[in-house]
Amino acid sequence: MLLESSKKGIKVGFKTTWTLGKVIFPVTLIVAILQHTPVLPWIIKLITPLMNLIGLSGDAAIPIVLGNILNLYAGIGAILTLELTVKEVFIIAVMLSFSHNLLIESSVAVKVGVKLWVIVAVRLGLALISAIVINLVWHGGSEIAKYGIIPPKEEELSGWASILLDALQKAGLGVLQLAIIVIPLMVVIQFLKDLNWLAVFSKWMAPVTKALGMKENTSTTLAAGLLIGLAFGAGVMIQAVKEDGVSKKDVTIAFIFLVACHAVVEDTLIFVPLGIPVLPLLLIRLGVAILLTLIVSFIWNRIDLDKRKETAYEHTS
């Protein structure tokens, strides 16, 4: 059992690394090369005024756009090629943790029954507000971020051969770092599946879902999103909604929680190599998710209560 689960996990880990590596390698390579052409400086100059409003340099636009259109790994691939401060990397990480992979993950939300505009508005809104607040509150982090095994930026490169070699090195090391994190993570997830701990975790989540204003039958959807993520856990969540008979209200509230805080293990660990404090990142996501869910749940319940009162009054009059 132990050996079989390990084999499956390693196999899935390599497969996932290959799938994600096909994104992070070319993105890192292209961005690293573009840094030595007039294209990137032109884009940076164009967007710098907007980035400055949230405490970021123009370079930060690249990982933010790539992270939102593609995924976290594409965003991280772009970060690896840029010289940013710890504060800038932290702001980008928080923004991308709230708002990434918008196309795929928003499609998942629609399939489950959540309105598209709700998910997009919540995710982009949280990303922007969090960036503004962190920029105003945090006055440290001015030192240049060090990206784990990614070598520090050296002297100016001359000649296309050296530029290409440097870009290939950064892209290759980016994928290697990804594999170091993803493969063990997939082994752990495989153990959770084989030991049926996801179902157990769902039972543990039942009191939490109730406290957040949802019925207990939402726990499997919430557990899948928390552990695996919106994209990877899509199949589990869609099936859970069908089998457990989760109401449209509960699934919407659950997704509002999950867009702020999903794949808590993976989406936190992948930021470790960027040299930023990941515990505050996790606590911000969790805190915002709980607060936002409680507010939405409270307002929704009040509206439902008012509607029931109006209906009862109409029947009695």
Contacts in CASP RR format, 6 or more apart in sequence:
PFRMAT RR
TARGET T0000
AUTHOR 0000-0000-0000
METHOD contacts of the structure
MODEL  1
MLLESSKKGIKVGFKTTWTLGKVIFPVTLIVAILQHTPVLPWIIKLITPL
MNLIGLSGDAAIPIVLGNILNLYAGIGAILTLELTVKEVFIIAVMLSFSH
NLLIESSVAVKVGVKLWVIVAVRLGLALISAIVINLVWHGGSEIAKYGII
PPKEEELSGWASILLDALQKAGLGVLQLAIIVIPLMVVIQFLKDLNWLAV
FSKWMAPVTKALGMKENTSTTLAAGLLIGLAFGAGVMIQAVKEDGVSKKD
VTIAFIFLVACHAVVEDTLIFVPLGIPVLPLLLIRLGVAILLTLIVSFIW
NRIDLDKRKETAYEHTS
1 194 0 8 1.000
4 194 0 8 1.000
5 187 0 8 1.000
5 190 0 8 1.000
5 191 0 8 1.000
5 194 0 8 1.000
6 187 0 8 1.000
6 190 0 8 1.000
8 190 0 8 1.000
8 194 0 8 1.000
9 183 0 8 1.000
9 186 0 8 1.000
9 187 0 8 1.000
9 189 0 8 1.000
9 190 0 8 1.000
10 183 0 8 1.000
10 186 0 8 1.000
10 187 0 8 1.000
12 186 0 8 1.000
12 189 0 8 1.000
12 190 0 8 1.000
13 179 0 8 1.000
13 182 0 8 1.000
13 183 0 8 1.000
13 185 0 8 1.000
13 186 0 8 1.000
13 187 0 8 1.000
14 179 0 8 1.000
14 183 0 8 1.000
16 182 0 8 1.000
16 183 0 8 1.000
16 186 0 8 1.000
17 175 0 8 1.000
17 178 0 8 1.000
17 179 0 8 1.000
17 182 0 8 1.000
17 183 0 8 1.000
20 71 0 8 1.000
20 73 0 8 1.000
20 178 0 8 1.000
20 182 0 8 1.000
21 73 0 8 1.000
21 175 0 8 1.000
21 178 0 8 1.000
23 70 0 8 1.000
23 71 0 8 1.000
23 73 0 8 1.000
23 74 0 8 1.000
24 73 0 8 1.000
24 74 0 8 1.000
24 76 0 8 1.000
24 77 0 8 1.000
24 171 0 8 1.000
24 174 0 8 1.000
24 175 0 8 1.000
24 178 0 8 1.000
25 171 0 8 1.000
25 172 0 8 1.000
25 174 0 8 1.000
25 175 0 8 1.000
26 171 0 8 1.000
27 66 0 8 1.000
27 70 0 8 1.000
27 74 0 8 1.000
27 75 0 8 1.000
27 77 0 8 1.000
27 78 0 8 1.000
28 77 0 8 1.000
28 78 0 8 1.000
28 80 0 8 1.000
28 81 0 8 1.000
28 167 0 8 1.000
28 170 0 8 1.000
28 171 0 8 1.000
28 172 0 8 1.000
28 174 0 8 1.000
29 167 0 8 1.000
29 168 0 8 1.000
29 170 0 8 1.000
29 171 0 8 1.000
31 40 0 8 1.000
31 62 0 8 1.000
31 77 0 8 1.000
31 78 0 8 1.000
31 81 0 8 1.000
31 82 0 8 1.000
32 81 0 8 1.000
32 163 0 8 1.000
32 166 0 8 1.000
32 167 0 8 1.000
32 170 0 8 1.000
32 171 0 8 1.000
33 163 0 8 1.000
33 164 0 8 1.000
33 167 0 8 1.000
34 40 0 8 1.000
35 81 0 8 1.000
36 157 0 8 1.000
36 163 0 8 1.000
40 62 0 8 1.000
43 61 0 8 1.000
43 62 0 8 1.000
44 57 0 8 1.000
44 58 0 8 1.000
44 59 0 8 1.000
44 61 0 8 1.000
45 58 0 8 1.000
47 58 0 8 1.000
47 61 0 8 1.000
48 57 0 8 1.000
48 58 0 8 1.000
50 61 0 8 1.000
51 57 0 8 1.000
51 58 0 8 1.000
51 60 0 8 1.000
51 61 0 8 1.000
52 58 0 8 1.000
53 132 0 8 1.000
54 91 0 8 1.000
54 128 0 8 1.000
54 131 0 8 1.000
54 132 0 8 1.000
54 135 0 8 1.000
55 87 0 8 1.000
55 88 0 8 1.000
55 91 0 8 1.000
55 131 0 8 1.000
55 135 0 8 1.000
56 88 0 8 1.000
56 91 0 8 1.000
56 92 0 8 1.000
56 131 0 8 1.000
57 84 0 8 1.000
57 88 0 8 1.000
59 82 0 8 1.000
59 83 0 8 1.000
59 84 0 8 1.000
60 82 0 8 1.000
60 84 0 8 1.000
60 88 0 8 1.000
60 91 0 8 1.000
60 92 0 8 1.000
62 75 0 8 1.000
62 78 0 8 1.000
62 82 0 8 1.000
63 75 0 8 1.000
63 76 0 8 1.000
63 77 0 8 1.000
63 78 0 8 1.000
63 79 0 8 1.000
63 82 0 8 1.000
63 92 0 8 1.000
63 96 0 8 1.000
64 75 0 8 1.000
64 92 0 8 1.000
64 95 0 8 1.000
64 96 0 8 1.000
66 74 0 8 1.000
66 75 0 8 1.000
66 77 0 8 1.000
66 78 0 8 1.000
67 74 0 8 1.000
67 75 0 8 1.000
67 78 0 8 1.000
67 96 0 8 1.000
67 100 0 8 1.000
67 101 0 8 1.000
68 96 0 8 1.000
68 99 0 8 1.000
68 100 0 8 1.000
68 101 0 8 1.000
68 102 0 8 1.000
69 102 0 8 1.000
69 103 0 8 1.000
70 101 0 8 1.000
71 100 0 8 1.000
71 101 0 8 1.000
71 104 0 8 1.000
71 231 0 8 1.000
72 96 0 8 1.000
72 97 0 8 1.000
72 100 0 8 1.000
72 101 0 8 1.000
72 267 0 8 1.000
72 270 0 8 1.000
73 178 0 8 1.000
73 270 0 8 1.000
75 96 0 8 1.000
75 100 0 8 1.000
76 270 0 8 1.000
76 271 0 8 1.000
76 274 0 8 1.000
77 174 0 8 1.000
79 89 0 8 1.000
79 92 0 8 1.000
79 147 0 8 1.000
79 274 0 8 1.000
80 147 0 8 1.000
80 150 0 8 1.000
80 170 0 8 1.000
80 173 0 8 1.000
80 174 0 8 1.000
81 167 0 8 1.000
81 170 0 8 1.000
83 144 0 8 1.000
83 153 0 8 1.000
84 92 0 8 1.000
84 144 0 8 1.000
84 145 0 8 1.000
85 141 0 8 1.000
85 142 0 8 1.000
85 143 0 8 1.000
85 144 0 8 1.000
85 145 0 8 1.000
86 140 0 8 1.000
86 141 0 8 1.000
86 142 0 8 1.000
86 143 0 8 1.000
86 144 0 8 1.000
86 145 0 8 1.000
86 275 0 8 1.000
86 276 0 8 1.000
87 134 0 8 1.000
87 135 0 8 1.000
87 138 0 8 1.000
87 140 0 8 1.000
87 141 0 8 1.000
87 142 0 8 1.000
88 145 0 8 1.000
89 145 0 8 1.000
89 274 0 8 1.000
89 275 0 8 1.000
89 276 0 8 1.000
90 134 0 8 1.000
90 138 0 8 1.000
90 141 0 8 1.000
90 276 0 8 1.000
90 277 0 8 1.000
90 280 0 8 1.000
90 281 0 8 1.000
91 130 0 8 1.000
91 131 0 8 1.000
91 134 0 8 1.000
91 135 0 8 1.000
93 271 0 8 1.000
93 274 0 8 1.000
93 276 0 8 1.000
93 281 0 8 1.000
94 127 0 8 1.000
94 130 0 8 1.000
94 131 0 8 1.000
94 134 0 8 1.000
94 281 0 8 1.000
94 284 0 8 1.000
94 285 0 8 1.000
95 127 0 8 1.000
95 128 0 8 1.000
95 130 0 8 1.000
95 131 0 8 1.000
96 127 0 8 1.000
97 267 0 8 1.000
97 271 0 8 1.000
97 281 0 8 1.000
97 285 0 8 1.000
98 123 0 8 1.000
98 125 0 8 1.000
98 126 0 8 1.000
98 127 0 8 1.000
98 130 0 8 1.000
98 259 0 8 1.000
98 260 0 8 1.000
98 285 0 8 1.000
98 288 0 8 1.000
99 123 0 8 1.000
99 124 0 8 1.000
99 125 0 8 1.000
99 126 0 8 1.000
99 127 0 8 1.000
101 230 0 8 1.000
101 231 0 8 1.000
102 120 0 8 1.000
102 123 0 8 1.000
104 231 0 8 1.000
105 119 0 8 1.000
105 230 0 8 1.000
105 231 0 8 1.000
105 259 0 8 1.000
106 116 0 8 1.000
106 119 0 8 1.000
106 120 0 8 1.000
108 230 0 8 1.000
108 231 0 8 1.000
108 234 0 8 1.000
108 237 0 8 1.000
108 238 0 8 1.000
109 116 0 8 1.000
109 118 0 8 1.000
109 119 0 8 1.000
109 230 0 8 1.000
109 255 0 8 1.000
109 259 0 8 1.000
110 116 0 8 1.000
111 234 0 8 1.000
111 238 0 8 1.000
112 221 0 8 1.000
112 237 0 8 1.000
112 238 0 8 1.000
112 241 0 8 1.000
112 251 0 8 1.000
112 255 0 8 1.000
113 241 0 8 1.000
113 248 0 8 1.000
113 251 0 8 1.000
113 252 0 8 1.000
114 251 0 8 1.000
114 252 0 8 1.000
114 255 0 8 1.000
115 252 0 8 1.000
118 252 0 8 1.000
118 255 0 8 1.000
118 256 0 8 1.000
119 255 0 8 1.000
119 259 0 8 1.000
122 256 0 8 1.000
122 259 0 8 1.000
122 260 0 8 1.000
122 292 0 8 1.000
123 259 0 8 1.000
126 259 0 8 1.000
126 260 0 8 1.000
126 288 0 8 1.000
126 292 0 8 1.000
130 284 0 8 1.000
130 288 0 8 1.000
145 274 0 8 1.000
145 275 0 8 1.000
145 276 0 8 1.000
146 152 0 8 1.000
146 275 0 8 1.000
147 273 0 8 1.000
147 274 0 8 1.000
147 275 0 8 1.000
148 177 0 8 1.000
148 273 0 8 1.000
148 274 0 8 1.000
148 275 0 8 1.000
149 173 0 8 1.000
149 176 0 8 1.000
149 177 0 8 1.000
149 273 0 8 1.000
150 170 0 8 1.000
150 173 0 8 1.000
150 174 0 8 1.000
150 177 0 8 1.000
150 273 0 8 1.000
151 169 0 8 1.000
151 173 0 8 1.000
157 163 0 8 1.000
157 166 0 8 1.000
177 273 0 8 1.000
178 270 0 8 1.000
181 269 0 8 1.000
181 270 0 8 1.000
181 272 0 8 1.000
181 273 0 8 1.000
182 266 0 8 1.000
182 270 0 8 1.000
185 265 0 8 1.000
185 266 0 8 1.000
185 269 0 8 1.000
188 265 0 8 1.000
189 227 0 8 1.000
189 228 0 8 1.000
191 197 0 8 1.000
192 198 0 8 1.000
192 201 0 8 1.000
192 227 0 8 1.000
198 220 0 8 1.000
198 223 0 8 1.000
198 224 0 8 1.000
198 227 0 8 1.000
198 236 0 8 1.000
199 220 0 8 1.000
201 223 0 8 1.000
201 227 0 8 1.000
202 219 0 8 1.000
202 220 0 8 1.000
202 222 0 8 1.000
202 223 0 8 1.000
203 219 0 8 1.000
205 219 0 8 1.000
205 220 0 8 1.000
205 222 0 8 1.000
205 223 0 8 1.000
205 226 0 8 1.000
206 216 0 8 1.000
206 219 0 8 1.000
208 219 0 8 1.000
208 222 0 8 1.000
209 215 0 8 1.000
209 216 0 8 1.000
209 218 0 8 1.000
209 219 0 8 1.000
209 222 0 8 1.000
209 254 0 8 1.000
210 216 0 8 1.000
212 253 0 8 1.000
212 257 0 8 1.000
212 290 0 8 1.000
212 293 0 8 1.000
212 294 0 8 1.000
212 297 0 8 1.000
213 253 0 8 1.000
213 293 0 8 1.000
213 294 0 8 1.000
213 297 0 8 1.000
213 301 0 8 1.000
214 222 0 8 1.000
214 250 0 8 1.000
214 253 0 8 1.000
214 254 0 8 1.000
214 297 0 8 1.000
215 246 0 8 1.000
215 247 0 8 1.000
215 250 0 8 1.000
217 244 0 8 1.000
217 245 0 8 1.000
217 246 0 8 1.000
217 250 0 8 1.000
218 244 0 8 1.000
218 246 0 8 1.000
218 250 0 8 1.000
218 251 0 8 1.000
218 253 0 8 1.000
218 254 0 8 1.000
220 236 0 8 1.000
220 237 0 8 1.000
220 240 0 8 1.000
220 244 0 8 1.000
221 237 0 8 1.000
221 240 0 8 1.000
221 241 0 8 1.000
221 244 0 8 1.000
221 246 0 8 1.000
221 251 0 8 1.000
221 254 0 8 1.000
222 254 0 8 1.000
222 257 0 8 1.000
222 258 0 8 1.000
224 233 0 8 1.000
224 235 0 8 1.000
224 236 0 8 1.000
224 237 0 8 1.000
224 240 0 8 1.000
225 233 0 8 1.000
225 236 0 8 1.000
225 237 0 8 1.000
225 258 0 8 1.000
225 262 0 8 1.000
225 263 0 8 1.000
226 258 0 8 1.000
226 261 0 8 1.000
226 262 0 8 1.000
226 263 0 8 1.000
226 264 0 8 1.000
227 263 0 8 1.000
227 264 0 8 1.000
227 265 0 8 1.000
228 236 0 8 1.000
228 263 0 8 1.000
229 258 0 8 1.000
229 262 0 8 1.000
229 263 0 8 1.000
229 266 0 8 1.000
229 267 0 8 1.000
230 237 0 8 1.000
230 258 0 8 1.000
230 259 0 8 1.000
230 262 0 8 1.000
230 263 0 8 1.000
232 263 0 8 1.000
240 246 0 8 1.000
241 251 0 8 1.000
246 254 0 8 1.000
249 300 0 8 1.000
249 304 0 8 1.000
253 293 0 8 1.000
253 296 0 8 1.000
253 297 0 8 1.000
253 300 0 8 1.000
256 292 0 8 1.000
256 293 0 8 1.000
256 296 0 8 1.000
257 289 0 8 1.000
257 290 0 8 1.000
257 292 0 8 1.000
257 293 0 8 1.000
258 289 0 8 1.000
260 285 0 8 1.000
260 288 0 8 1.000
260 289 0 8 1.000
260 292 0 8 1.000
260 293 0 8 1.000
261 285 0 8 1.000
261 286 0 8 1.000
261 287 0 8 1.000
261 288 0 8 1.000
261 289 0 8 1.000
264 282 0 8 1.000
264 285 0 8 1.000
264 286 0 8 1.000
267 285 0 8 1.000
268 278 0 8 1.000
268 281 0 8 1.000
268 282 0 8 1.000
269 278 0 8 1.000
271 278 0 8 1.000
271 281 0 8 1.000
272 278 0 8 1.000
END
